[in-house]
C-alpha cells in the first residue's frame, strides 16, 4: 500500500493497493459524495479493492480535491485515470459508487484514451444539467465494456435511466436485493466488480 499524489491542478491524494505478486492491471475507484462523508475509505470501495488485489489487479482509491460542484471532481477522475494509464502502461478500469459511479461514467466518456472497462454501483442518472451520467453512458464507445450494479430498493438516487441505457447497449446489469447502502452486500459487490474487471482487463487482454 502506498500514497499517491494525482498530478493536476487540484490537490488529489489516493491510496494505491497492489497485489502480492505481479500487477497485471489497475482500477481507479471513485468514492461517493464528499459532502456526505464519501472518501477513499468507503467500505464498499475497500472491499472491491481487496478483491481486485486478490485477482492480480491494483486499485487506486482516492479523495477528490476541494468541492467544485461536480466539475472539478470529474476532472479528478480523469486525472486519476491518466495517472493510472501512465504509471505502468497496464489495462485501466474505473469503478465508482453513487456520486462516484456517476463521475466514473462522465469521466470515461471524455477522457483520452478511454478506460478499458467501467463498473458502477448505484449511479445517479444526473448530478447537474451538464453532468448527465445516463447521456455519458450513451455516448461512451461500444468498445468499452460496462457493468452496472444497483439496489432494487434504492430510492436515494435515480438509477433507472442508467440501467436502461446499459441494457440498450448490451452491457451487464446486476440487481442486488438492497437499498442504496448495500448493507450485508459488500462481498457480493466485490465479487461482481472484481470478476468483471478480471474478465475484461486480464482475460480479454490475453486473448
N, C-alpha and C positions, 0 to 999 in steps of 0.2 A: 504494500500500500504506500502510495507516495502522493505528495501535494503537487498540484498543478496550477499555474497562473495562465489562464487562457489569454493569448495575445489579442489585442484590440484596444479600443479607446475607453472601455469600461472596466471596472475592477471586478473580474470574474474569476473565482477560485474554485477548484474542484479537488476531488479525491480520485486517484486512479488505482483501481484494484486489478491485479494481474494474476493469471493462473500460476500455479506452482511450476508447471512445465512451460512448454513453448506457447507463445501467444500467436494465434492464427487469425484473429480479427479483433475489432474493438467496437463497442457500442457506447454511444453518448446517451446518458439518462437525464431527462428533464423533470425537475420537481414540480409539485403543484404550486398554487398561488403563494408568492412570498408574503403577501399582506395577510394571509390566513395561516401563517405558520409553515408554509411549504419550504423545504430545504433539501439538500443532498442527503440528509439523514432520514428522510421519509422511509418508513419501514417497508413499503411496497418496493421502492427503488432498491433498498438494501437487499431485499430478498431476491429480486431479479439479478442484481449484481453478483450475488453469491452463486446463483445457478449458472450464470454465464461463465464465471471463472471455472466452475467445475466442468464446463463444456469446452474449455480452452479459449475462451473469449474474454478479453479485458473489458473493463467498464469504467467510464469516466462519469462520476456523479458530480454535479457542480451546483453552485449557488449563483443565481442571477446577480447582476450588478444593481445599482440604485434603481428604485422603482421608476418606470418610464412608460406607464400605461400600456404595456404590451409590446410597443415598438422596439424599445431597447432590449427587452427580453428576447424577442425574436432574433435580433442581431446577436445576442449572446449565444443562442443555439447555433446559428450559422457559423460563428467564430469557433465554437467548440467542435463542430463537425469538420471545419477546415483544419483545426489543430490535430484532430484525430487522423485525418487523411494524410497530413504531412509528417506525422510522427514516425511511422514505420512503413508507410505505403501498403497498409493492410486493408482488407474489406472493412467498410464502416457501416454500422447500423445506428438507428436512432430509436430510443424508447422514451415515452412520456406518459405521465399520469395527470388526468384532469386538465388544469391550466397548461401543464407541461405537455400533455398529449396534443392539445390544440396547437401549441407552438411548434411541436415536432412536425406536424403536418404542414404548417405555414412555412417553416424554415426549409423543409425538404423540397417544397415546390419551387423555391427560388435560390437555393444555394448551388454553386457550380464548383466541382461536379456534385451531382445529387448523391445522397447516401445510397448504399446498395440494398437496404431493406429498412422498413419502418414498422414498428409495432406501437400501438397506442392503447391506453387503458382509460376508459371513461372520458372521452374527449368532448369538450363543449363545442357545439357546431360553430359558434361565433363569439369572439371576445369583444369585438367592436365592429363598426361598419366596415372598416378597412382591414379587419382581421378575421376573415371568414374562413374557418378551417375546412368546412364542407366544400367550399369552392376551391380551396387549395388542393384538396384531395382529388377533385375532378380534373384539375389542371396538371396533376403530377403524372409523369410519364408512366405509361402502362408497363414499361420495362422494370419499374421499381416495385417490388413486391411489398404488400402492406397486410398487416393483420390488425384487426380491431377487436378489442375485448371490452365488454360493457356489462353493467349490472342490470338485471331485469327489473329490479325495484329501485333503480336510481332515478330519483326525482330532483336531484340537485343540479344537474346540467342537462341541456337539451342535446342528447347524443343521437337521437333518431336520424337527423339528416346525414350525419357522418356514416352511420351504419347503412343507410340507403345508398349513398354514393359508393361505399365499399362493395356492396353487393352488385351494383351496376357494373363496377369494374372487374368483378370476379375475384375480389380479394377474400381472404379468410376472415370470417366473422365468428366470434365466440361469445355466447351469452353465459353469464355466470349468475347463479341464484344469490344475488347480493344487492345491497344498496350502494351508494357512492363510495362508501368507506371500506367495503370488501372485508369485513371482519371475518376471520377464520378462513380466508381465501388466499392468503399470501402464497402458500405453497403451490396452489393451482395456478395462480398468476405467474409465478416464477417459472414453473414447468412449461407453461404455454409460451411465454415470451422467449425463454432460452431455447426451447425446442424449435421455434420458428426461426430464430437467428442462426442456430446451428445448421438447420437445413438450408437456409438461404445464403449465409455468409461462408460456410465451410463446405458443405456437401455440393452445393451448386457450383462453387468456385473450383472444385476439384474435378468436375466433370469435363 
